[in-house]
Amino acid sequence: RDLHSFPTRRSSDLTPSASSFSPLTSLIGLVIFFLGLAGNIASENELFALRRGAAKRKAKSEGKAQISYDKVYVIPPAIGLFKYILLPHYVLEWFEWTGYWVLGGGLGLGWNTPALWFLINELVPMLPRAVRGRKWYEKKFGKRAVAGRGGFAPVPWL
């Protein structure tokens, strides 16, 4: 075949078009993104605070002046999103990137975009990691401490 017979993309094909722009979809994507971002930061801060507190208690009980966070593990108390899932920061990160993808779609960039593939590349390794993380919490702290919470969904086996 002749190289000239293959379809090519023009630069105009890659730019947003006015006909595919959706302010409502863009707004929804932006809201999802910022809710995910805020929730992700809040849940990560909660985990850091729990770990910091446990490290301080461990150092004090061992009579050490130096606080080490290495190998200090805690299970989050069942409050807030941690009441239903053990790894809400994973789920909120997925929300964040879903919002980013929806925002791009609403701006007319299309739906099959690098943002979609980034989201998929986030989900594929993190879903099984969340399931394994829940099993690790159960093994480390016991079934009672996990108290029916899921790894990434409010279902005990996920």
N, C-alpha and C positions, 0 to 999 in steps of 0.2 A: 504494500500500500504506500501511497504517496504521503509524506508527512503533512502536506497541506490539506489532506482529507480528514484529519483528526479534528474533532471539535476543540476549540480553544476558548478560554475565558477572556473577556475584555475587562479592563479595569472598572468599567461602569457596572459590571456584574457583581463586583465585590463591595460596592458601596451601598449603604442603605437607600431604599427607595421611599419616596413619600407615601406611596400606596400601601406599603407594608408596615408603616410606622403606627404604633398603637400606644397612645399615652396611658391608657388604663393598664395595659399589660406591663408597660415600663414601670409604672408606679407600683404595681403588685410585686414585680421582680425586685424593685428597690426596697420595698417594705420587708419582703422575705429575707433579702440579703442582710439588712441591718438588724432585723430580729435575730437571725442566726448568728451574726457577728457579736451582738451584745450578749446573747445567751451563752455563746461559746466562751467569751471572755469571762463572764460571771462564773460559769461552772469550772473553768480552769483555775480561776482565782480561789474558788472554794477548795478545790483539790490541793492547790499550793498551800493554802492556809492550814488545812488539815495535816498535811505532811510536815509543814514547818513546826506546828504545835507538837506533833508526835516526836520529831527530832529533838526539840528542846527538852521534852520530858525524858526521852531516852538518855540524852547527854547528862541531865541533872541526876537521874537515877544511877548512872555509871560514874558520877563524880568528875565528868570531863568538862573542861572550860570551852573546848572547841566543839561546835555543833556540826555534825555531819548528816547530810540528807541521804547518803548512800545506804541503800537497803533499808529504808524506813518506809513501811507500807501501812496504809490505813484503808479501811472500808468507809466510804461516805455514809453518814447517817441517812436514814430514809426520810428526808425532807426535801421539799421543792421537787425538781425533776428527778433527783436521786431517789425519791420515793418509789418511782416506777421503773427506772432504768439505772444501771450502774455506770454507763458511759454516755451521759447526755452530751458531753462535749463532742463526741463523734457525730451524733445525730444533728446537733446544731451546726457543725461544720458542713454537713451535707445540705442543710437548709440554706446556709450561707451561699454555697456554690450553686444550688438550685436557683436561688434568687438571682444570682449573677447571670446564669443561663437564660432565665425568663426575661430579665432586663434586656439582654442582647436581642432576644426574639422580638420583644416589644419595640425595640429601636429599629427594627427592620433589617437586622443583620442575618436573619434566617435562624432556623432551629437546629440544623445540622452544622454546628460551629465548633471551634476548638473548646469553647466553654462546656459544651455537652460532653465532649470526649474527656475533658478534665474531670468533670463530675463522675463519669463512668470510671475513670482511673482512680478516683477517690473511693468510690463504693466497692469496687471489686476486691481490693485487698483489705479494706477496713471492716466489711461485714463479717467475714470469717474471723478476723482479729477480735471483733467485739464478742462473738460467740465464745472464742477461746478465753477472752478476758473474763467473761462471766464464770466459766469453769474454773479459772485460776482463782478468782475471788472465793468461790465455793470451797475449793480445796484448801486455800490459805486460811480462811476465816470461818468456814463451816456453813452448812445449809441454813442454819438459823439466822446467821448474820446477813446472808443474801436475801432472805425473807421473801422469796417469790419474785424478786425483781429480775427483769431481763437484761441482757447485755446492751441491746440497742432498741428494743421494743418492749412495751409493758406486758410481755408474755414471758413467763419463767424459763422456757426452754430456748429463748432467743437471747 
